[in-house]
Amino acid sequence: MTKTAFYTFTIRFFIFAGCGLTLLPAQTTSQTSFGKNRVQYNRQIDEWMLYETANFVTYWYGDARNIAQSALQTAEYDFSTIQQMLEHQMTEKVEMLVFSDLTDLKQSNIGEDEVFQLRAGETKVVGNKVFVYFDGDHNHLRAQIREGVAGVLLNSMLFGANLQEIVQNAVLLNLPGWYTNGLTAYCGEEWSTELDNQLRDLIQSGKYKNFDKIAKEHPRVAGHAFWNYIGLHYGRSTISNLLYLTRINRSIDAGFLYVLGNGYRRTTDAMLDYYRKRYRDEVKITKTPDPGAEITIKNKKKLPLNQLKISPDGRKIAWVSNDIGKWRVWTLDLETGKRKLLFRGGVRNALQATDYNYPQIAWNPDNQRLAVLYERRDVPRIAVLHLATGKKEYSDLSPEFQRVFSMEYVNPVDIAMSAAVRGYSDLFIYHTVNRQTERLTQDFWDDLDASVTTLDGQKGILFASNRLTDTLSLERLDTVLPIGRFDIFFFNLDQRSNELVRITQTPFFDERNPIGADSTHFLF
């Protein structure tokens, strides 16, 4: 990643207070429907401040200041790119509301019902307001901002700026969800391995014979794949032409026919044929896991399962199931096949985005205890579960921790964590005996996926980071944003040196989720 210099912004700073603050001009108000006020545990949300730049008004509160600074620089940096892709300009500034994490966003009373109904993986846009939050990865923050800006521009382009145009175009131009949501998602991030895996699973499942069936059940993935196909085969400049002719003719099929030379059906069929062939060719050069090593887990509801962790002695596994917010922690004895429910929490919430970051789980080296980290009233809490006796020990982390992204035991009493404090994700050691925390890194780079291992007799932490150098120092955000690719680094806990060991260096690919295999090998 090359260092990118940003031009100087003229920043105006204001402060205002109150839950019912108005973010639009004086004649417009933002209200929440009766019965849907959210309980707020983070009182910092009561007091908001703002930065104003050439194209954005960025609102933030309390400890979200550092996130807001990187967000506004990223927004200004990408704004012209999004404008050129859609070939549309705004007459008013985009308002961006920055939250410390997903929990704070879900607590906010700012905005209409659309914000209350935030969906997982989406950037919420209401009028010219964009709502973003930090999940430890500035690349994800950037994708949210790009997607939100694209949503504002797309709404203005397709439906107009004044009330008369909006009503008229909304009646005459009824675009499907895959078309608009897929396009804004594509503007946020062209494509990724995660999206490719989702689409591959859908196509190879054999359930979907045509594009319409995929778009009906998975509109965002289908739309994103469609626009990626258009960008690859016809060029990104084609997108603005498609949008323009679709609006003028009030028809998607007419836009396809005039710009691409084929109608809707032929284009979507060609798109599916392209992806099917691509995935068939991949099978020939990839190796599938040994079916004999597969572990069967009962999951009748087909709930998302995550946080899979193997006990240090290799005899048990633990994982988390999540039913749209209501989560459970399970263990499975690999020798007996006995499954056991250890812990549960949360509530089902079909209206808001499900938080799959929590709970985090970690095996104690004694194989008899499992730590579960979850949020209680916006404060991280650790529950240590004794498998033999069923005893539970609880302790709250410091409220300064906005979010914990990963954790693993260093020894029976210390836990290594990747967590966000004041908008920066860094590495920490949590001492369970005295409940004190030791900070290992302190800079604006993203440090995620902490995993404890021993390499060549040296105990340390493997982690993924987008930092440019392998020297630790106290760094604050300036003109270089942490939006590069992730490499794997090793922090030596025995030496505690300021020099990290860089394990990988790939400027065009991400390496994530490292794990030690033995004393000389690790996986990622």
Solvent accessible surface area in square Angstrom, and as a share of the most:
residue,aa,sasa,rsa
1,M,81,0.36
2,T,112,0.65
3,K,155,0.65
4,T,38,0.22
5,A,90,0.70
6,F,26,0.11
7,Y,127,0.48
8,T,130,0.76
9,F,31,0.13
10,T,108,0.63
11,I,84,0.43
12,R,137,0.50
13,F,106,0.44
14,F,101,0.42
15,I,106,0.54
16,F,55,0.23
17,A,78,0.60
18,G,32,0.30
19,C,59,0.35
20,G,77,0.74
21,L,18,0.09
22,T,66,0.39
23,L,5,0.03
24,L,38,0.19
25,P,77,0.49
26,A,102,0.79
27,Q,154,0.68
28,T,51,0.30
29,T,83,0.48
30,S,24,0.15
31,Q,124,0.55
32,T,31,0.18
33,S,52,0.33
34,F,206,0.86
35,G,66,0.64
36,K,59,0.25
37,N,107,0.55
38,R,29,0.11
39,V,102,0.59
40,Q,22,0.10
41,Y,100,0.38
42,N,33,0.17
43,R,139,0.51
44,Q,69,0.31
45,I,5,0.03
46,D,35,0.18
47,E,78,0.35
48,W,1,0.00
49,M,21,0.10
50,L,18,0.09
51,Y,13,0.05
52,E,30,0.14
53,T,6,0.04
54,A,70,0.54
55,N,47,0.24
56,F,1,0.00
57,V,19,0.11
58,T,1,0.00
59,Y,15,0.06
60,W,6,0.02
61,Y,0,0.00
62,G,29,0.28
63,D,30,0.16
64,A,0,0.00
65,R,117,0.43
66,N,27,0.14
67,I,0,0.00
68,A,0,0.00
69,Q,53,0.23
70,S,1,0.01
71,A,0,0.00
72,L,5,0.02
73,Q,25,0.11
74,T,6,0.03
75,A,1,0.01
76,E,7,0.03
77,Y,83,0.32
78,D,5,0.03
79,F,13,0.06
80,S,57,0.37
81,T,51,0.30
82,I,1,0.00
83,Q,34,0.15
84,Q,134,0.60
85,M,12,0.05
86,L,1,0.00
87,E,119,0.53
88,H,42,0.19
89,Q,139,0.62
90,M,36,0.16
91,T,140,0.82
92,E,99,0.45
93,K,70,0.29
94,V,1,0.00
95,E,15,0.07
96,M,1,0.00
97,L,0,0.00
98,V,0,0.00
99,F,0,0.00
100,S,6,0.04
101,D,3,0.02
102,L,12,0.06
103,T,24,0.14
104,D,2,0.01
105,L,5,0.02
106,K,47,0.20
107,Q,12,0.05
108,S,0,0.00
109,N,32,0.16
110,I,8,0.04
111,G,0,0.00
112,E,65,0.29
113,D,46,0.24
114,E,86,0.39
115,V,4,0.02
116,F,26,0.11
117,Q,68,0.30
118,L,3,0.02
119,R,113,0.41
120,A,58,0.45
121,G,59,0.57
122,E,44,0.20
123,T,14,0.08
124,K,29,0.12
125,V,31,0.18
126,V,19,0.11
127,G,59,0.57
128,N,18,0.09
129,K,6,0.03
130,V,1,0.01
131,F,2,0.01
132,V,0,0.00
133,Y,42,0.16
134,F,2,0.01
135,D,47,0.24
136,G,0,0.00
137,D,6,0.03
138,H,7,0.03
139,N,41,0.21
140,H,89,0.40
141,L,2,0.01
142,R,59,0.22
143,A,23,0.18
144,Q,21,0.09
145,I,1,0.00
146,R,28,0.10
147,E,15,0.07
148,G,0,0.00
149,V,4,0.02
150,A,1,0.00
151,G,7,0.07
152,V,3,0.02
153,L,0,0.00
154,L,4,0.02
155,N,66,0.34
156,S,21,0.14
157,M,15,0.07
158,L,0,0.00
159,F,42,0.18
160,G,8,0.08
161,A,84,0.65
162,N,79,0.41
163,L,137,0.68
164,Q,144,0.64
165,E,64,0.29
166,I,73,0.37
167,V,85,0.49
168,Q,91,0.40
169,N,7,0.04
170,A,55,0.42
171,V,113,0.65
172,L,90,0.45
173,L,5,0.03
174,N,136,0.70
175,L,25,0.12
176,P,46,0.29
177,G,37,0.36
178,W,15,0.05
179,Y,0,0.00
180,T,29,0.17
181,N,61,0.31
182,G,0,0.00
183,L,1,0.00
184,T,15,0.09
185,A,4,0.03
186,Y,4,0.02
187,C,0,0.00
188,G,7,0.07
189,E,80,0.36
190,E,71,0.32
191,W,47,0.17
192,S,24,0.15
193,T,100,0.58
194,E,111,0.50
195,L,25,0.12
196,D,13,0.07
197,N,74,0.38
198,Q,83,0.37
199,L,1,0.01
200,R,55,0.20
201,D,95,0.49
202,L,25,0.12
203,I,20,0.10
204,Q,94,0.42
205,S,60,0.38
206,G,44,0.42
207,K,134,0.57
208,Y,15,0.06
209,K,143,0.61
210,N,45,0.23
211,F,1,0.00
212,D,53,0.28
213,K,98,0.42
214,I,3,0.01
215,A,10,0.08
216,K,175,0.74
217,E,104,0.47
218,H,64,0.28
219,P,50,0.32
220,R,59,0.21
221,V,18,0.10
222,A,1,0.01
223,G,0,0.00
224,H,6,0.03
225,A,0,0.00
226,F,0,0.00
227,W,0,0.00
228,N,8,0.04
229,Y,13,0.05
230,I,0,0.00
231,G,14,0.13
232,L,108,0.54
233,H,92,0.41
234,Y,83,0.32
235,G,27,0.26
236,R,92,0.34
237,S,83,0.54
238,T,13,0.08
239,I,0,0.00
240,S,4,0.02
241,N,74,0.38
242,L,0,0.00
243,L,0,0.00
244,Y,126,0.48
245,L,45,0.22
246,T,0,0.00
247,R,69,0.25
248,I,100,0.51
249,N,54,0.28
250,R,90,0.33
251,S,39,0.25
252,I,30,0.15
253,D,69,0.36
254,A,23,0.18
255,G,0,0.00
256,F,0,0.00
257,L,94,0.47
258,Y,142,0.54
259,V,41,0.23
260,L,18,0.09
261,G,52,0.50
262,N,49,0.25
263,G,16,0.15
264,Y,43,0.16
265,R,113,0.41
266,R,172,0.63
267,T,3,0.02
268,T,0,0.00
269,D,58,0.30
270,A,43,0.33
271,M,2,0.01
272,L,3,0.01
273,D,82,0.42
274,Y,62,0.24
275,Y,0,0.00
276,R,66,0.24
277,K,118,0.50
278,R,69,0.25
279,Y,2,0.01
280,R,139,0.51
281,D,56,0.29
282,E,47,0.21
283,V,87,0.50
284,K,163,0.69
285,I,148,0.75
286,T,82,0.48
287,K,194,0.82
288,T,103,0.60
289,P,119,0.75
290,D,99,0.51
291,P,111,0.70
292,G,73,0.70
293,A,77,0.60
294,E,133,0.60
295,I,83,0.42
296,T,116,0.67
297,I,45,0.23
298,K,148,0.63
299,N,47,0.24
300,K,193,0.82
301,K,149,0.63
302,K,175,0.74
303,L,34,0.17
304,P,64,0.40
305,L,74,0.37
306,N,44,0.22
307,Q,40,0.18
308,L,108,0.54
309,K,55,0.23
310,I,110,0.56
311,S,5,0.03
312,P,78,0.49
313,D,68,0.35
314,G,39,0.37
315,R,138,0.51
316,K,60,0.26
317,I,6,0.03
318,A,0,0.00
319,W,6,0.02
320,V,1,0.01
321,S,9,0.06
322,N,2,0.01
323,D,16,0.08
324,I,54,0.27
325,G,20,0.19
326,K,64,0.27
327,W,20,0.07
328,R,53,0.19
329,V,0,0.00
330,W,41,0.14
331,T,8,0.05
332,L,15,0.08
333,D,34,0.18
334,L,71,0.35
335,E,127,0.57
336,T,102,0.59
337,G,52,0.50
338,K,140,0.59
339,R,92,0.33
340,K,98,0.42
341,L,54,0.27
342,L,25,0.13
343,F,23,0.10
344,R,131,0.48
345,G,21,0.21
346,G,46,0.45
347,V,116,0.67
348,R,140,0.51
349,N,49,0.25
350,A,65,0.51
351,L,70,0.35
352,Q,19,0.09
353,A,6,0.05
354,T,17,0.10
355,D,29,0.15
356,Y,85,0.32
357,N,35,0.18
358,Y,12,0.05
359,P,1,0.00
360,Q,5,0.02
361,I,0,0.00
362,A,2,0.02
363,W,17,0.06
364,N,1,0.00
365,P,53,0.33
366,D,56,0.29
367,N,33,0.17
368,Q,96,0.42
369,R,60,0.22
370,L,0,0.00
371,A,0,0.00
372,V,0,0.00
373,L,0,0.00
374,Y,26,0.10
375,E,39,0.18
376,R,113,0.41
377,R,151,0.55
378,D,28,0.15
379,V,39,0.22
380,P,1,0.01
381,R,48,0.18
382,I,2,0.01
383,A,0,0.00
384,V,18,0.10
385,L,6,0.03
386,H,42,0.19
387,L,23,0.11
388,A,88,0.68
389,T,109,0.63
390,G,47,0.45
391,K,117,0.50
392,K,82,0.35
393,E,73,0.33
394,Y,93,0.35
395,S,18,0.11
396,D,69,0.36
397,L,4,0.02
398,S,47,0.30
399,P,109,0.69
400,E,86,0.39
401,F,2,0.01
402,Q,23,0.10
403,R,9,0.03
404,V,0,0.00
405,F,25,0.10
406,S,17,0.11
407,M,3,0.01
408,E,53,0.24
409,Y,14,0.05
410,V,17,0.10
411,N,49,0.25
412,P,65,0.41
413,V,65,0.38
414,D,21,0.11
415,I,0,0.00
416,A,0,0.00
417,M,1,0.00
418,S,0,0.00
419,A,0,0.00
420,A,2,0.02
421,V,6,0.03
422,R,149,0.54
423,G,0,0.00
424,Y,18,0.07
425,S,0,0.00
426,D,0,0.00
427,L,0,0.00
428,F,5,0.02
429,I,4,0.02
430,Y,4,0.01
431,H,49,0.22
432,T,41,0.24
433,V,120,0.69
434,N,89,0.45
435,R,137,0.50
436,Q,109,0.49
437,T,51,0.29
438,E,56,0.25
439,R,81,0.30
440,L,22,0.11
441,T,3,0.02
442,Q,89,0.39
443,D,1,0.01
444,F,11,0.04
445,W,12,0.04
446,D,0,0.00
447,D,0,0.00
448,L,6,0.03
449,D,21,0.11
450,A,7,0.05
451,S,7,0.04
452,V,21,0.12
453,T,16,0.09
454,T,54,0.31
455,L,24,0.12
456,D,117,0.61
457,G,58,0.56
458,Q,65,0.29
459,K,71,0.30
460,G,0,0.00
461,I,1,0.00
462,L,0,0.00
463,F,0,0.00
464,A,0,0.00
465,S,0,0.00
466,N,2,0.01
467,R,6,0.02
468,L,51,0.25
469,T,75,0.44
470,D,52,0.27
471,T,56,0.33
472,L,19,0.09
473,S,60,0.39
474,L,120,0.60
475,E,52,0.23
476,R,173,0.63
477,L,25,0.13
478,D,99,0.51
479,T,55,0.32
480,V,25,0.14
481,L,3,0.01
482,P,0,0.00
483,I,27,0.14
484,G,8,0.08
485,R,120,0.44
486,F,2,0.01
487,D,13,0.07
488,I,0,0.00
489,F,0,0.00
490,F,12,0.05
491,F,8,0.03
492,N,22,0.11
493,L,17,0.09
494,D,89,0.46
495,Q,121,0.54
496,R,108,0.39
497,S,44,0.28
498,N,99,0.51
499,E,99,0.44
500,L,8,0.04
501,V,78,0.45
502,R,57,0.21
503,I,53,0.27
504,T,23,0.13
505,Q,132,0.58
506,T,43,0.25
507,P,79,0.50
508,F,156,0.65
509,F,140,0.58
510,D,66,0.34
511,E,12,0.05
512,R,70,0.26
513,N,101,0.52
514,P,5,0.03
515,I,96,0.49
516,G,27,0.26
517,A,58,0.45
518,D,76,0.40
519,S,64,0.41
520,T,86,0.50
521,H,111,0.49
522,F,46,0.19
523,L,109,0.54
524,F,125,0.52
